[in-house]
Amino acid sequence: MPIETLGGDVKLPDGTPVPLSKAVRAGDFLILSGQLGFGPDGRIVEGGIEAQTRQCIENAKALLEEVGSDLSQVAKATIWLTDTADFGAFNKVYGSYFPSQPPARSAVCSALMVPGAVVEIEFLAYDPG
């Protein structure tokens, strides 16, 4: 089965195209590119780790819904935080989206490529539909 790109083109707020797919379908799996705390205006939301975590997950939720899936299908998440001190606040918000049967998860501390971003989350969903 071929890999299918989903979600349309990715562009920076100034219109510059970015060489990545928002998501791909590979067989029964949906693989979302790393989600950052970009608000509707294309800028990182203000409010620190909690606001950015919420925005990351809302962005993923919207993308999953756009391709006919939802957060309940997420099997794995990989998280990058820029500050280990943010881990507790991150977990509080993250846990509110996955209150039971949370996905498998990895979390690391690392610099991110987008100035002002403090969290990035990549999702893998199982979606045989």
BELVENDA-V250097 format. One record per residue. N is the residue number from 1. RES is the residue in three letters. PHI is phi in whole degrees, -180 to 180 (* if undefined). BURIAL is I if it has 24 or more other C-alpha atoms within 12 Angstrom, else O. Layout:
((N;RES;PHI;BURIAL) (N;RES;PHI;BURIAL))
//
This chain:
((1;MET;*;O) (2;PRO;-73;O) (3;ILE;-80;O) (4;GLU;-113;O) (5;THR;-83;O) (6;LEU;-132;I) (7;GLY;92;I) (8;GLY;84;O) (9;ASP;-72;O) (10;VAL;-110;O) (11;LYS;-135;O) (12;LEU;-73;O) (13;PRO;-54;O) (14;ASP;-85;O) (15;GLY;95;O) (16;THR;-66;O) (17;PRO;-69;O) (18;VAL;-113;O) (19;PRO;-80;O) (20;LEU;-155;O) (21;SER;-100;I) (22;LYS;-62;I) (23;ALA;-159;I) (24;VAL;-135;I) (25;ARG;-105;I) (26;ALA;-126;O) (27;GLY;63;O) (28;ASP;-90;O) (29;PHE;-115;I) (30;LEU;-107;I) (31;ILE;-117;I) (32;LEU;-95;I) (33;SER;-63;I) (34;GLY;-53;I) (35;GLN;-98;I) (36;LEU;-110;I) (37;GLY;-82;I) (38;PHE;-77;I) (39;GLY;-83;O) (40;PRO;-58;O) (41;ASP;-85;O) (42;GLY;83;O) (43;ARG;-112;O) (44;ILE;-63;I) (45;VAL;-69;I) (46;GLU;-87;O) (47;GLY;119;O) (48;GLY;76;I) (49;ILE;-61;I) (50;GLU;-67;I) (51;ALA;-65;I) (52;GLN;-71;I) (53;THR;-62;I) (54;ARG;-58;I) (55;GLN;-67;I) (56;CYS;-56;I) (57;ILE;-71;I) (58;GLU;-64;I) (59;ASN;-63;I) (60;ALA;-65;I) (61;LYS;-58;I) (62;ALA;-64;O) (63;LEU;-66;I) (64;LEU;-61;I) (65;GLU;-65;O) (66;GLU;-60;O) (67;VAL;-101;I) (68;GLY;88;O) (69;SER;-131;I) (70;ASP;-160;I) (71;LEU;-61;I) (72;SER;-66;I) (73;GLN;-92;I) (74;VAL;-69;I) (75;ALA;-101;I) (76;LYS;-151;I) (77;ALA;-131;I) (78;THR;-120;I) (79;ILE;-119;I) (80;TRP;-118;I) (81;LEU;-117;I) (82;THR;-87;I) (83;ASP;-146;O) (84;THR;-61;O) (85;ALA;-66;O) (86;ASP;-85;I) (87;PHE;-60;I) (88;GLY;-64;O) (89;ALA;-66;I) (90;PHE;-59;I) (91;ASN;-58;I) (92;LYS;-59;O) (93;VAL;-71;I) (94;TYR;-56;I) (95;GLY;-62;O) (96;SER;-69;O) (97;TYR;-89;I) (98;PHE;-131;I) (99;PRO;-70;O) (100;SER;-139;O) (101;GLN;49;O) (102;PRO;-65;O) (103;PRO;-67;I) (104;ALA;-60;O) (105;ARG;-155;O) (106;SER;-126;O) (107;ALA;-142;I) (108;VAL;-135;O) (109;CYS;-105;O) (110;SER;-162;O) (111;ALA;-70;O) (112;LEU;-115;O) (113;MET;-78;O) (114;VAL;-102;O) (115;PRO;-56;O) (116;GLY;89;O) (117;ALA;-76;I) (118;VAL;-116;I) (119;VAL;-152;I) (120;GLU;-138;I) (121;ILE;-131;I) (122;GLU;-109;I) (123;PHE;-121;I) (124;LEU;-123;I) (125;ALA;-116;I) (126;TYR;-95;I) (127;ASP;-147;I) (128;PRO;-70;O) (129;GLY;-81;O))
//
